[in-house]
Amino acid sequence: MFLDSSRIPDGKVLEFDCCICGGGAAGLTIALDLIGSGLRTCVLESGSFKRERSTQDLYAGRNISQIYEDVGDSFQEYLRSTRCRYLGGSSNCWGGWCRPYDEIDFMKREWVPHSGWPISRTELLPFYEKAHKVLKLGPFDYDPRFWQEAVGSRDFRILPFNEELVTTQISQFSTPVRFGRDYRDEIAKATDVVTVLHANAVELETGSDIDQVQRVHVRNLAGVRFSVKSRFVVLAAGGVENARLLLASNRFRKTGLGNENDLVGRFFMEHAVVPSGRVVFTKPVGGTNIYDAAHYYKNRKLSANGVPVAAHFGISEAEQERHGILNSRNYIRSIYVGDESPAVESLKNLYFLASRYYKHRQIRLSDIRNFVAHPGVITTAILARLTKSARYVAGYRMEHVVEACPNSDSRITLDTERDGLGMPKVILDWRPTDLQRRTITYVQRLVGGELQRLGIGYVEEWEPPAKSWPKNMQWVWHHMGTTRMHQDPIKGVVNEHCRVHSVPNLFIAGSSVFPTVGPDAPTLTIVALALRLAEHIKRQALRAKQTPSLAST
């Protein structure tokens, strides 16, 4: 059932078995899995059923390092615009990309600092398969040859790379699932799950000995305050907000909850799409549209088993180790006529404004001027996007998504300024590393060399700027790593079960627990980990019934 916080008496104490802070992909996956488990569950959702500006504004914070995108004069816009603060969370602005992390993504790698998960890919496989059903994907099979046969299109041809160097990788596209829409009826009908809307967790209260979370304090923007007592508490509010709430819960420990070793908020990571050298084809090659990012995105001609798929270039695990580089996904993108013009860039800005993504708070005169002054360029660009016709292709470019390298100096901290709930705003200090830059430089040479060997073409070499990132890169809005998982409390905030080391009844769900982040979209892994956590909570609840006190692991 759903309940708006405005209907809860001020000062009321609600009691549940499990309290989940956040109604996004992670939180709702857990809530759905707990239906019928015998655990009365409460989901605290900051927003409602649609985007509201006043609620969205609660994300605003300061960015003191890398400028993410063209966000005008305000550094706050990135944090405000890259998450969705209403039921379903950021599944509401998710593109649907799905691929499980590679085995190497879970491994400790000597050339990648702070790498290694305390769980293996094998351990997560059954939950990946279950997550496929939650996200309404096709078979749990990522073999390119399986999909080439299943799709059966002349646009899908696997290039014969030397697989000791370059491999073909497959991603599937979810519809995409919008959790707040696709599972709304199921949540509404559940008698043992109460989802409270306009309910913002603002403090996790413990005793002075920091033994357990005793209450979750909740507020709404109208001033209503209440609290939730619960045996299990799960933070599922995202990579920034999970850290923010832990740091702000500092009544008994100034550094915040779970932060005995100064790890909460550290290791912030993000993905970016980085364009590099132009690809020059020396002879036409049919069937390669599956590798072209401009053609395959949700292209029904490249689909089978009910889902569209995409192919991209990966680098073999042996080659990553040999050259000490990060894992990556690499694409060829058609550059359509007008794509790199100011007019098309202004068109994108106006689209974001109309879509209420808050990239810009107001219409900019420069965007209006560019739009009005170049109607021909705008028309051609729209036709190119709609038809994806080769006649509009002006060239090709390599694009890369490289996993972020864990960096303890890349972090979230609290500001002195406060939001409408009285919560400290965040300061984001995002610090990409030279290893990411070096990976891109090497990968484009490697892929270019393979294209030459096959007699197809070559890549014009491109060097990233020495001290900055290219202005035409695009951030992917994946916030990860701020409450990392490790068996050793000196090296991680949560253990292998996603439980905060120092707080037996507090768990964290979502990509903030990722120790390393791979190059793939995190949603499938987020859902798999959430399903694994839900199973763990059910086992803990059963064990608690059989023993006098709640067991902790």
Backbone torsions as a table, in degrees:
resi	resn	phi	psi	omega
1	MET	NA	159.4	176.9
2	PHE	-111.3	146.1	179.8
3	LEU	-144.1	128.7	176.6
4	ASP	-85.2	139.6	-176.5
5	SER	-62.0	-21.7	179.5
6	SER	-64.9	-17.2	-179.1
7	ARG	-95.4	2.2	179.1
8	ILE	-94.9	127.7	179.7
9	PRO	-59.2	140.2	179.7
10	ASP	-59.0	131.0	179.3
11	GLY	86.7	-1.0	-178.3
12	LYS	-63.7	144.9	173.9
13	VAL	-112.0	116.4	177.0
14	LEU	-95.4	146.5	-179.1
15	GLU	-123.6	130.0	-179.5
16	PHE	-141.8	170.1	174.0
17	ASP	-83.7	-36.7	-178.6
18	CYS	-137.5	128.8	177.8
19	CYS	-115.2	121.2	-179.5
20	ILE	-109.7	120.4	-179.6
21	CYS	-94.6	96.9	179.8
22	GLY	127.2	126.6	-177.8
23	GLY	-110.4	42.8	175.9
24	GLY	-96.4	-157.2	-176.8
25	ALA	-58.7	-44.9	-178.3
26	ALA	-69.0	-50.7	-176.2
27	GLY	-63.6	-44.7	-178.4
28	LEU	-73.3	-29.9	174.1
29	THR	-60.3	-44.7	178.8
30	ILE	-64.9	-45.9	-179.1
31	ALA	-59.8	-44.4	179.3
32	LEU	-62.1	-39.4	-178.5
33	ASP	-71.8	-23.9	-179.7
34	LEU	-85.4	-9.4	178.1
35	ILE	-59.0	127.5	179.0
36	GLY	80.8	6.5	-177.5
37	SER	-84.7	-9.8	-174.6
38	GLY	92.7	-3.1	178.0
39	LEU	-99.8	122.6	174.9
40	ARG	-77.4	123.1	-170.1
41	THR	-119.3	139.4	176.1
42	CYS	-118.4	129.9	173.6
43	VAL	-110.1	124.7	177.3
44	LEU	-98.5	111.6	180.0
45	GLU	-110.8	124.2	-176.7
46	SER	-62.3	-36.7	-176.1
47	GLY	-103.1	-153.2	-180.0
48	SER	-125.0	-137.1	-178.8
49	PHE	-93.2	-6.1	179.2
50	LYS	-147.1	167.3	-177.8
51	ARG	-68.3	133.7	176.9
52	GLU	-129.1	130.7	-173.3
53	ARG	-61.3	-41.5	-176.9
54	SER	-63.1	-37.2	177.9
55	THR	-73.4	-42.5	179.1
56	GLN	-59.1	-34.6	-178.8
57	ASP	-64.0	-16.6	178.9
58	LEU	-67.5	-14.6	177.6
59	TYR	-80.1	-17.0	-170.7
60	ALA	-56.5	137.3	177.7
61	GLY	-157.7	-175.8	-178.0
62	ARG	-106.8	139.2	173.4
63	ASN	-108.7	118.4	-174.3
64	ILE	-108.4	10.6	-179.4
65	SER	-133.3	-109.4	-177.4
66	GLN	-64.2	126.2	174.5
67	ILE	-80.5	119.5	-170.4
68	TYR	-69.9	-55.4	-179.1
69	GLU	-143.2	-179.4	176.2
70	ASP	-72.1	98.9	-175.8
71	VAL	-116.5	29.6	176.5
72	GLY	67.9	-139.2	-174.4
73	ASP	-93.8	-4.1	-173.2
74	SER	-113.3	124.5	175.7
75	PHE	-72.5	-12.6	-176.3
76	GLN	-76.2	-19.1	-171.0
77	GLU	-65.7	-33.4	-178.9
78	TYR	-59.7	-51.4	-177.8
79	LEU	-66.6	-33.1	-178.9
80	ARG	-73.0	-31.6	-169.4
81	SER	-99.0	-13.2	-170.7
82	THR	-99.4	4.1	173.1
83	ARG	-127.6	161.6	176.5
84	CYS	-118.4	116.3	-173.2
85	ARG	-101.8	64.8	171.4
86	TYR	-155.5	172.9	-168.9
87	LEU	-51.7	125.6	-174.0
88	GLY	104.0	-15.3	177.5
89	GLY	55.9	-142.6	-174.3
90	SER	-80.6	4.9	165.6
91	SER	-65.7	-17.9	178.5
92	ASN	-72.2	-18.4	178.5
93	CYS	-125.8	23.1	-177.9
94	TRP	-87.1	140.4	-179.3
95	GLY	-81.7	-12.7	175.9
96	GLY	98.4	1.3	-178.9
97	TRP	-61.9	133.0	179.6
98	CYS	-140.9	129.0	171.2
99	ARG	-162.8	132.9	176.8
100	PRO	-67.3	152.5	177.0
101	TYR	-64.9	149.3	177.9
102	ASP	-73.7	161.9	178.5
103	GLU	-58.7	-38.1	-178.2
104	ILE	-66.1	-25.1	179.8
105	ASP	-65.7	-23.9	179.9
106	PHE	-93.6	-10.5	-171.9
107	MET	-86.2	153.5	168.7
108	LYS	-76.6	124.8	-179.2
109	ARG	-119.6	124.7	-175.2
110	GLU	-60.4	-27.8	-177.0
111	TRP	-89.5	-3.5	178.3
112	VAL	-117.1	107.7	-177.0
113	PRO	-61.6	143.7	176.2
114	HIS	62.8	22.3	-178.4
115	SER	-85.1	164.3	177.2
116	GLY	109.7	121.6	174.6
117	TRP	-92.1	152.5	175.5
118	PRO	-81.1	-0.5	173.0
119	ILE	-125.8	156.8	-178.2
120	SER	-98.5	164.8	174.9
121	ARG	-61.8	-38.7	179.7
122	THR	-58.1	-40.9	-179.9
123	GLU	-65.2	-30.1	-176.8
124	LEU	-88.5	-13.7	-174.1
125	LEU	-53.9	-47.5	-179.1
126	PRO	-62.5	-29.0	178.7
127	PHE	-79.5	-30.7	171.6
128	TYR	-60.0	-44.3	-179.2
129	GLU	-64.0	-40.1	177.7
130	LYS	-67.4	-36.5	178.7
131	ALA	-64.5	-30.2	176.2
132	HIS	-56.6	-39.4	179.8
133	LYS	-70.5	-40.0	179.3
134	VAL	-61.8	-40.2	-176.3
135	LEU	-93.0	4.6	174.5
136	LYS	57.6	50.5	179.5
137	LEU	-98.3	177.5	177.5
138	GLY	-82.2	-159.5	-179.8
139	PRO	-58.5	149.6	177.1
140	PHE	-80.1	75.6	-176.8
141	ASP	-147.7	123.4	-177.7
142	TYR	-121.1	24.8	176.1
143	ASP	-76.9	120.3	-177.8
144	PRO	-56.2	-36.5	-177.6
145	ARG	-70.6	-33.3	174.2
146	PHE	-59.8	-44.9	-176.9
147	TRP	-75.7	-33.2	176.7
148	GLN	-60.2	-43.6	178.9
149	GLU	-69.4	-40.3	-177.6
150	ALA	-67.3	-41.1	-179.0
151	VAL	-71.7	-44.5	176.1
152	GLY	60.5	36.6	-178.9
153	SER	-109.0	147.7	175.6
154	ARG	-69.8	-12.7	176.2
155	ASP	-84.3	-2.3	-176.5
156	PHE	-118.0	97.7	176.1
157	ARG	-130.8	124.3	178.9
158	ILE	-77.5	122.6	178.8
159	LEU	-72.4	139.1	-175.1
160	PRO	-81.4	64.9	178.6
161	PHE	-68.4	158.8	166.8
162	ASN	-73.0	104.7	-171.7
163	GLU	-71.1	-6.7	170.9
164	GLU	-74.9	-13.0	179.9
165	LEU	-116.1	-62.1	-174.0
166	VAL	-120.9	136.3	-179.4
167	THR	-122.5	159.9	171.2
168	THR	-96.0	128.5	-180.0
169	GLN	-116.4	149.2	-178.1
170	ILE	-117.5	138.3	168.2
171	SER	-120.1	149.4	171.6
172	GLN	-105.1	157.3	177.2
173	PHE	-112.7	122.9	168.2
174	SER	-68.7	167.1	-172.0
175	THR	-54.5	-32.6	0.3
176	PRO	-87.2	153.0	176.0
177	VAL	-68.2	127.0	170.7
178	ARG	-104.4	106.5	-170.3
179	PHE	-59.3	-39.1	-178.3
180	GLY	-71.6	-19.1	176.9
181	ARG	-98.3	-51.4	-172.4
182	ASP	-70.5	-27.4	-178.3
183	TYR	-115.0	13.4	-176.6
184	ARG	-63.1	-44.8	-178.3
185	ASP	-64.4	-41.2	-179.5
186	GLU	-63.6	-39.6	179.0
187	ILE	-68.9	-40.2	-178.7
188	ALA	-63.3	-36.1	-176.8
189	LYS	-80.6	-17.8	-176.6
190	ALA	-68.1	123.8	-179.3
191	THR	-83.3	-15.9	-178.2
192	ASP	-106.9	9.5	175.3
193	VAL	-127.3	122.2	176.3
194	VAL	-111.7	120.5	177.0
195	THR	-104.0	115.7	-178.0
196	VAL	-96.5	120.3	-179.3
197	LEU	-89.4	157.1	-176.2
198	HIS	53.2	43.9	-177.0
199	ALA	-124.4	108.4	-175.9
200	ASN	-106.7	117.2	174.1
201	ALA	-68.9	124.8	-177.4
202	VAL	-117.4	-14.8	177.9
203	GLU	-159.8	140.3	170.4
204	LEU	-102.7	109.8	-175.9
205	GLU	-90.2	129.7	174.8
206	THR	-120.4	175.2	169.7
207	GLY	-76.5	172.5	-178.6
208	SER	-64.8	-20.1	178.7
209	ASP	-91.1	5.4	178.5
210	ILE	53.1	44.1	-177.6
211	ASP	-78.6	-56.8	-179.9
212	GLN	-144.2	161.8	170.7
213	VAL	-73.9	119.7	-178.8
214	GLN	-91.1	-36.6	178.5
215	ARG	-147.8	147.9	169.4
216	VAL	-103.4	117.9	179.2
217	HIS	-87.0	135.4	-170.7
218	VAL	-129.4	142.7	176.4
219	ARG	-137.7	157.5	166.6
220	ASN	-121.6	172.0	-173.9
221	LEU	-73.0	-10.9	176.5
222	ALA	-87.2	-3.4	176.9
223	GLY	101.2	-2.8	178.0
224	VAL	-69.6	135.1	177.7
225	ARG	-126.3	135.0	173.4
226	PHE	-150.7	179.0	-179.6
227	SER	-142.0	161.6	-179.8
228	VAL	-125.3	125.9	171.4
229	LYS	-97.9	133.3	-175.3
230	SER	-153.8	146.7	177.9
231	ARG	-70.3	-37.8	178.9
232	PHE	-123.2	137.0	176.6
233	VAL	-124.4	131.8	-179.9
234	VAL	-122.9	123.6	171.8
235	LEU	-89.0	123.1	-179.7
236	ALA	-141.2	49.0	-172.0
237	ALA	-105.9	3.0	177.5
238	GLY	108.5	167.0	-173.3
239	GLY	-64.2	-27.9	178.1
240	VAL	-91.2	-47.9	-172.9
241	GLU	-70.7	-32.5	175.5
242	ASN	-58.7	-46.9	179.4
243	ALA	-66.1	-40.7	-179.3
244	ARG	-58.9	-45.6	-177.6
245	LEU	-67.3	-39.0	177.1
246	LEU	-64.4	-44.6	-179.1
247	LEU	-66.1	-35.6	-178.2
248	ALA	-78.6	-15.3	178.1
249	SER	-85.6	68.6	-169.1
250	ASN	-118.4	28.1	-178.8
251	ARG	-62.1	-41.2	-177.0
252	PHE	-106.4	-13.4	177.2
253	ARG	-140.3	116.7	-170.9
254	LYS	-59.1	-29.2	-177.6
255	THR	-81.5	-7.1	178.8
256	GLY	103.0	173.5	-175.3
257	LEU	-82.6	135.0	179.7
258	GLY	71.9	12.9	-172.6
259	ASN	-112.8	32.1	-178.5
260	GLU	-59.7	-28.4	-176.3
261	ASN	-112.8	22.6	174.7
262	ASP	55.5	45.8	-180.0
263	LEU	-110.6	-22.9	-178.0
264	VAL	-64.0	126.9	-179.0
265	GLY	92.7	-17.4	179.9
266	ARG	-80.9	166.7	177.4
267	PHE	65.1	31.0	174.0
268	PHE	-60.2	133.0	179.9
269	MET	-135.1	154.3	-177.9
270	GLU	-149.8	152.5	173.7
271	HIS	-96.9	150.9	174.5
272	ALA	-137.9	147.7	171.0
273	VAL	-94.5	114.2	-174.6
274	VAL	-111.6	114.6	175.3
275	PRO	-75.9	144.3	178.2
276	SER	-129.6	-129.4	-171.5
277	GLY	-72.8	155.9	175.8
278	ARG	-74.0	144.2	177.1
279	VAL	-98.9	126.5	178.6
280	VAL	-111.7	117.2	177.7
281	PHE	-89.7	125.3	-179.5
282	THR	-88.9	-16.1	172.6
283	LYS	-152.5	146.4	-178.9
284	PRO	-62.9	139.6	177.2
285	VAL	-128.3	112.3	179.7
286	GLY	-73.3	152.5	173.1
287	GLY	84.2	10.0	-176.8
288	THR	-99.6	7.5	179.0
289	ASN	-60.5	-25.5	-179.9
290	ILE	-63.2	-22.5	177.9
291	TYR	-91.4	-4.9	-172.4
292	ASP	-95.2	114.4	-176.7
293	ALA	-61.3	-26.4	179.9
294	ALA	-76.7	-18.5	-176.4
295	HIS	-102.5	-36.5	-166.5
296	TYR	-88.7	-14.1	-172.2
297	TYR	-62.1	108.9	179.6
298	LYS	56.1	32.9	-179.8
299	ASN	-82.8	112.4	-176.0
300	ARG	-66.1	-19.2	175.6
301	LYS	-70.6	-18.8	-179.9
302	LEU	-113.2	52.9	-177.2
303	SER	-134.5	158.6	176.2
304	ALA	-161.2	158.3	179.4
305	ASN	54.4	30.0	175.5
306	GLY	84.4	1.3	-178.9
307	VAL	-134.5	143.2	169.6
308	PRO	-72.8	153.6	177.5
309	VAL	-131.1	167.0	179.1
310	ALA	-141.0	151.4	175.0
311	ALA	-117.5	149.2	177.3
312	HIS	-150.3	167.2	-179.5
313	PHE	-88.4	128.7	170.7
314	GLY	-113.0	166.1	177.2
315	ILE	-109.9	132.3	-175.9
316	SER	-58.5	153.1	179.9
317	GLU	-61.5	-38.3	179.9
318	ALA	-63.7	-39.0	-179.7
319	GLU	-70.8	-36.1	175.9
320	GLN	-60.6	-44.7	-179.8
321	GLU	-68.3	-41.8	-176.6
322	ARG	-60.9	-37.4	-175.6
323	HIS	-108.8	3.6	175.8
324	GLY	61.1	48.3	-179.4
325	ILE	-117.7	169.2	-179.2
326	LEU	-86.5	164.0	175.0
327	ASN	-72.9	150.9	-174.5
328	SER	-153.9	158.4	169.0
329	ARG	-119.5	131.6	-170.1
330	ASN	-131.7	137.6	-170.4
331	TYR	-131.8	160.6	163.8
332	ILE	-105.2	132.2	178.4
333	ARG	-121.4	127.6	172.6
334	SER	-64.1	133.8	172.6
335	ILE	-100.1	109.0	179.9
336	TYR	-80.7	158.3	177.7
337	VAL	-54.9	126.2	178.6
338	GLY	89.9	-10.1	-175.6
339	ASP	-55.3	-37.4	-174.2
340	GLU	-100.6	20.3	-179.2
341	SER	-92.6	153.9	175.6
342	PRO	-59.4	-31.2	-178.6
343	ALA	-63.9	-44.7	-179.8
344	VAL	-69.8	-36.3	176.0
345	GLU	-61.7	-40.5	177.4
346	SER	-66.5	-36.9	176.5
347	LEU	-59.9	-41.8	178.0
348	LYS	-63.0	-42.1	-179.9
349	ASN	-62.4	-42.0	179.4
350	LEU	-66.7	-35.4	177.1
351	TYR	-63.5	-45.5	179.2
352	PHE	-61.4	-39.2	179.2
353	LEU	-64.6	-44.5	179.3
354	ALA	-64.9	-30.7	-180.0
355	SER	-82.2	-2.8	178.0
356	ARG	63.4	36.5	175.7
357	TYR	-83.2	-4.9	175.3
358	TYR	63.2	25.0	174.2
359	LYS	-63.0	-39.7	171.9
360	HIS	-128.4	136.4	-177.9
361	ARG	-77.2	-24.0	-178.1
362	GLN	-137.5	158.8	174.8
363	ILE	-67.1	133.9	179.6
364	ARG	-98.4	135.6	-177.8
365	LEU	-59.7	-35.4	-179.4
366	SER	-62.9	-36.3	178.1
367	ASP	-67.7	-40.9	178.1
368	ILE	-63.3	-44.0	-179.5
369	ARG	-62.1	-46.5	179.9
370	ASN	-62.7	-39.0	-178.4
371	PHE	-66.4	-44.9	-176.9
372	VAL	-73.1	-34.6	-173.0
373	ALA	-77.6	-17.2	-174.2
374	HIS	-131.7	60.4	-177.9
375	PRO	-63.4	-32.7	-180.0
376	GLY	-65.5	-43.6	179.5
377	VAL	-64.1	-42.6	-179.8
378	ILE	-62.8	-45.8	-178.9
379	THR	-61.8	-45.1	179.7
380	THR	-62.8	-42.1	-179.4
381	ALA	-62.8	-40.1	179.4
382	ILE	-67.1	-43.1	177.7
383	LEU	-60.9	-41.6	179.8
384	ALA	-61.4	-42.8	-179.6
385	ARG	-66.6	-39.8	-176.5
386	LEU	-72.8	-39.5	-174.7
387	THR	-94.3	-24.9	-174.6
388	LYS	52.2	34.1	-176.8
389	SER	-79.0	141.6	179.0
390	ALA	-63.1	-22.5	-178.7
391	ARG	-64.4	-21.9	-179.0
392	TYR	-96.4	-0.7	-177.2
393	VAL	-80.1	121.6	-179.6
394	ALA	-95.8	-13.3	-178.9
395	GLY	167.1	-170.6	-178.0
396	TYR	-138.6	152.8	-180.0
397	ARG	-139.8	148.3	171.6
398	MET	-79.5	142.8	172.7
399	GLU	-131.7	148.4	-174.6
400	HIS	-133.9	137.9	164.2
401	VAL	-115.8	113.1	-176.7
402	VAL	-109.2	138.3	175.7
403	GLU	-59.2	144.3	176.6
404	ALA	-74.7	144.9	177.8
405	CYS	-90.4	125.7	-179.1
406	PRO	-56.2	130.3	-177.2
407	ASN	-140.7	114.7	-175.3
408	SER	-65.5	-20.3	178.9
409	ASP	-83.7	-8.2	175.3
410	SER	-88.1	114.6	-165.6
411	ARG	-156.7	166.9	172.2
412	ILE	-108.4	129.9	172.9
413	THR	-130.6	172.5	-178.9
414	LEU	-95.1	142.6	177.5
415	ASP	-93.9	166.9	174.1
416	THR	-81.0	-23.3	178.0
417	GLU	-74.2	146.3	-176.8
418	ARG	-120.0	157.6	-178.9
419	ASP	-93.8	-170.7	-176.4
420	GLY	-66.4	-13.1	177.3
421	LEU	-97.5	-4.7	-175.1
422	GLY	88.3	5.4	178.4
423	MET	-80.3	141.2	174.0
424	PRO	-61.5	135.8	173.2
425	LYS	-72.7	168.7	-177.7
426	VAL	-103.8	156.1	170.4
427	ILE	-115.6	125.7	-179.8
428	LEU	-105.4	123.3	176.7
429	ASP	-121.4	86.5	-174.8
430	TRP	-92.4	123.0	-174.7
431	ARG	-126.7	92.1	171.8
432	PRO	-62.2	161.5	-175.7
433	THR	-114.7	165.3	178.0
434	ASP	-65.5	-24.0	179.1
435	LEU	-63.8	-35.5	175.9
436	GLN	-64.5	-43.4	179.7
437	ARG	-64.0	-43.4	-178.6
438	ARG	-66.7	-35.2	177.7
439	THR	-60.7	-45.7	-179.1
440	ILE	-61.7	-44.5	-179.5
441	THR	-59.9	-43.3	-178.7
442	TYR	-71.0	-42.5	-175.2
443	VAL	-62.6	-42.5	-178.4
444	GLN	-64.9	-34.7	177.0
445	ARG	-68.0	-40.0	-178.8
446	LEU	-66.1	-48.7	179.5
447	VAL	-64.6	-41.8	177.4
448	GLY	-59.6	-39.1	178.4
449	GLY	-65.0	-38.4	177.6
450	GLU	-67.7	-39.2	176.9
451	LEU	-62.8	-38.0	176.8
452	GLN	-66.7	-43.2	-179.8
453	ARG	-59.7	-36.5	180.0
454	LEU	-80.6	-5.1	-179.9
455	GLY	73.1	24.6	-176.1
456	ILE	-95.3	-42.6	-175.5
457	GLY	172.1	-157.5	-179.1
458	TYR	-155.6	168.4	178.3
459	VAL	-112.7	126.0	174.2
460	GLU	-69.5	120.4	-173.4
461	GLU	-64.3	144.1	-176.7
462	TRP	-137.7	133.3	176.8
463	GLU	-109.0	127.5	177.1
464	PRO	-64.5	151.0	177.8
465	PRO	-53.0	145.7	-172.9
466	ALA	-65.1	-38.0	-172.8
467	LYS	-122.2	6.0	179.9
468	SER	-147.5	178.0	178.3
469	TRP	-108.5	152.9	-176.9
470	PRO	-60.7	144.4	-176.6
471	LYS	-68.4	-22.9	-177.9
472	ASN	-93.1	12.8	172.9
473	MET	-73.3	156.8	180.0
474	GLN	-127.5	130.7	177.8
475	TRP	-81.9	149.2	-171.3
476	VAL	-99.9	-5.2	173.4
477	TRP	69.9	37.6	175.3
478	HIS	-107.0	109.7	179.8
479	HIS	-98.0	118.5	-168.6
480	MET	-142.9	154.7	163.2
481	GLY	92.8	-0.9	-169.2
482	THR	-81.9	-10.1	174.9
483	THR	-134.9	60.0	-165.5
484	ARG	-59.9	154.2	-178.1
485	MET	-94.9	129.8	175.5
486	HIS	-161.3	145.2	179.2
487	GLN	-68.5	-25.8	-179.3
488	ASP	-93.5	119.4	-178.5
489	PRO	-61.7	-18.2	176.8
490	ILE	-75.2	-19.5	-175.7
491	LYS	-115.4	-5.5	-178.6
492	GLY	-150.2	154.9	178.7
493	VAL	-82.5	-38.3	180.0
494	VAL	-119.2	159.8	178.4
495	ASN	-90.9	-169.2	-176.1
496	GLU	-67.2	-13.1	176.6
497	HIS	-100.0	10.0	179.8
498	CYS	68.4	22.0	175.0
499	ARG	-93.9	135.8	176.1
500	VAL	-61.2	127.3	-171.9
501	HIS	-52.9	-42.3	-171.2
502	SER	-96.0	0.3	-177.1
503	VAL	-131.7	101.6	-169.9
504	PRO	-59.5	-25.7	-176.5
505	ASN	-109.6	16.1	-178.1
506	LEU	-114.2	124.4	-178.8
507	PHE	-122.5	157.7	178.3
508	ILE	-128.5	130.8	178.6
509	ALA	-116.9	151.7	177.3
510	GLY	109.9	-178.7	-172.9
511	SER	-74.4	-6.5	176.9
512	SER	-66.6	-19.1	-179.4
513	VAL	-88.0	-5.9	-176.6
514	PHE	-66.0	122.8	174.9
515	PRO	-72.7	-40.4	170.4
516	THR	-131.4	162.5	-164.0
517	VAL	-122.2	1.4	-179.3
518	GLY	55.3	-177.9	177.8
519	PRO	-102.5	0.3	-175.0
520	ASP	-95.8	158.9	176.4
521	ALA	-56.8	139.4	-171.0
522	PRO	-83.6	-8.4	-168.5
523	THR	-59.4	-45.2	-179.6
524	LEU	-60.8	-41.2	178.7
525	THR	-70.2	-36.3	176.0
526	ILE	-59.0	-47.6	-178.2
527	VAL	-67.0	-40.4	178.3
528	ALA	-61.2	-45.7	178.7
529	LEU	-65.3	-35.9	178.8
530	ALA	-65.2	-40.5	176.8
531	LEU	-64.4	-38.9	177.6
532	ARG	-65.1	-40.8	179.0
533	LEU	-66.9	-40.4	178.6
534	ALA	-60.4	-40.7	176.9
535	GLU	-62.4	-41.2	-179.8
536	HIS	-64.4	-42.4	-179.8
537	ILE	-64.1	-40.1	178.4
538	LYS	-64.1	-39.5	177.2
539	ARG	-65.3	-41.0	179.3
540	GLN	-64.0	-40.1	179.3
541	ALA	-64.4	-41.6	178.3
542	LEU	-64.8	-40.8	179.3
543	ARG	-65.0	-36.3	-180.0
544	ALA	-65.4	-32.9	177.6
545	LYS	-67.7	-27.3	-174.8
546	GLN	-93.0	-10.2	-179.6
547	THR	-128.3	157.4	-176.5
548	PRO	-63.9	-29.0	-177.1
549	SER	-131.8	159.3	-179.0
550	LEU	-66.0	121.1	177.7
551	ALA	-73.7	149.0	178.1
552	SER	-125.4	139.5	177.9
553	THR	-135.4	NA	NA
